[in-house]
Amino acid sequence: MSKQPLIPKPKVKKPSKATLSNRADKLAMQACHARGHCEAVGWIQNKGFNHSCGGRLEWAHIKSRARKNIRWEPWNCIALCHCCHRFFTQHPDLWTAFINDYDPNRWEYLNRRLRDGDKPDAEYWIQFYKEGREFDYKSCPEVVGATA
């Protein structure tokens, strides 16, 4: 019996980190935009500032998107109109006040996640968003303990 030459398996090229990061960005942004409205509507005006909410929805991060280990987490994202996003970028002290009014436990949760120092996992978040999953960060033990 003659041996047939082995046929090499085609190599499957794994996407680069940049490609995975771009895919995760796109899916996280789409999920954020699906909220359909500016989540800061009325807050700035109620604080006495002459500001009008408007413009396209943007994907804003509670903690900087440069912090890769929490960049794509849905509880680090908030939908803001262009005007509110720009306003808060120019007034970081008011951003902190807004988030504390919006959901005070997010700061602590996100700070803990940053201290954990997990490596960013774009592939996990790509799968998370493709499956349409939702995550309620309030059910995390760290947050439940913070609210008790």
C-alpha positions in Angstrom: 0.0 0.0 0.0 1.5 3.3 -1.1 1.4 6.3 1.2 -0.3 9.3 -0.1 1.3 12.6 0.5 -0.2 14.5 3.4 -2.2 17.4 2.4 -1.4 20.4 4.6 -4.3 21.9 6.4 -4.9 25.4 5.3 -3.8 27.9 7.9 -6.5 29.9 9.4 -5.2 33.4 10.0 -6.2 34.7 13.4 -7.4 38.3 13.3 -5.0 40.9 14.6 -5.6 42.6 18.0 -6.4 45.8 16.1 -9.0 44.0 14.0 -10.6 42.5 17.0 -10.6 45.8 18.9 -12.3 47.5 15.9 -15.0 44.8 15.7 -15.6 45.0 19.5 -15.8 48.9 19.2 -18.4 48.7 16.4 -20.6 46.2 18.2 -20.4 48.0 21.6 -21.2 51.3 19.9 -24.2 49.8 18.1 -25.5 48.4 21.4 -25.1 51.8 23.0 -26.8 53.6 20.2 -29.7 51.1 20.4 -30.7 52.8 23.7 -32.2 55.4 21.3 -31.9 58.6 23.3 -29.4 60.8 25.1 -29.2 59.5 28.7 -28.3 63.0 30.0 -31.4 64.7 28.6 -32.5 67.4 31.0 -29.8 66.9 33.6 -27.6 69.8 32.5 -30.5 72.2 32.2 -31.8 71.2 35.6 -28.4 72.2 37.1 -28.9 75.7 35.7 -26.8 75.6 32.6 -27.9 77.2 29.4 -27.5 74.0 27.3 -29.6 72.3 24.7 -29.5 68.6 24.1 -29.1 67.6 20.5 -27.2 66.1 17.7 -26.4 62.5 16.8 -26.0 59.9 19.5 -22.5 59.1 20.5 -20.9 56.2 22.4 -19.5 57.8 25.6 -17.5 56.0 28.3 -17.9 56.6 32.0 -14.3 55.7 32.5 -11.9 56.5 29.6 -12.0 54.2 26.6 -8.2 54.1 26.8 -8.7 51.8 29.8 -8.9 48.7 27.5 -9.9 46.2 30.2 -13.3 47.9 30.6 -13.6 49.6 27.2 -16.4 47.4 25.8 -18.3 46.7 29.0 -21.9 47.9 28.6 -22.0 49.3 32.1 -19.0 51.6 31.2 -20.9 53.0 28.2 -23.6 55.6 28.0 -25.5 57.1 25.1 -25.1 60.9 24.8 -26.0 63.3 22.1 -23.2 65.2 20.5 -23.9 68.4 22.5 -24.0 66.6 25.9 -20.9 64.6 25.1 -19.0 67.7 24.3 -20.4 69.6 27.3 -19.2 66.8 29.7 -15.8 66.6 28.0 -15.3 70.3 28.7 -16.7 69.9 32.3 -15.3 66.7 33.8 -16.4 67.8 37.3 -20.0 67.8 36.1 -19.5 64.5 34.4 -18.6 63.0 37.8 -21.7 64.7 39.3 -23.9 63.4 36.5 -22.7 59.8 36.9 -23.2 60.0 40.7 -26.8 61.1 40.1 -27.3 58.6 37.2 -26.0 55.6 39.0 -23.6 56.2 41.9 -22.5 52.5 42.2 -21.0 52.5 38.7 -17.9 54.5 39.8 -17.0 52.0 42.5 -17.8 49.0 40.3 -15.6 50.3 37.4 -12.8 51.4 39.8 -12.8 47.8 41.1 -12.6 46.4 37.6 -9.7 48.7 36.8 -7.9 47.6 40.0 -8.4 44.0 39.0 -6.2 44.7 36.0 -7.8 42.0 33.8 -6.4 41.9 30.3 -8.8 43.2 27.7 -10.7 40.4 25.9 -12.1 41.8 22.6 -13.1 38.3 21.5 -15.3 37.8 24.6 -17.1 41.1 24.0 -17.6 40.4 20.3 -19.3 37.2 21.2 -21.3 38.9 24.0 -22.7 41.5 21.7 -23.3 39.1 18.7 -25.4 36.9 21.0 -27.4 39.9 22.1 -26.6 39.2 25.8 -27.2 41.7 28.5 -25.4 42.0 31.8 -26.7 43.6 34.9 -23.7 44.9 36.7 -25.9 45.6 39.8 -26.1 41.8 40.4 -22.3 41.6 40.8 -21.3 40.8 44.4 -19.0 43.9 44.6 -22.0 46.2 43.7 -24.5 44.4 45.9 -22.1 44.8 48.8 -21.6 48.5 48.0 -25.3 49.1 48.1 -26.0 47.2 51.3 
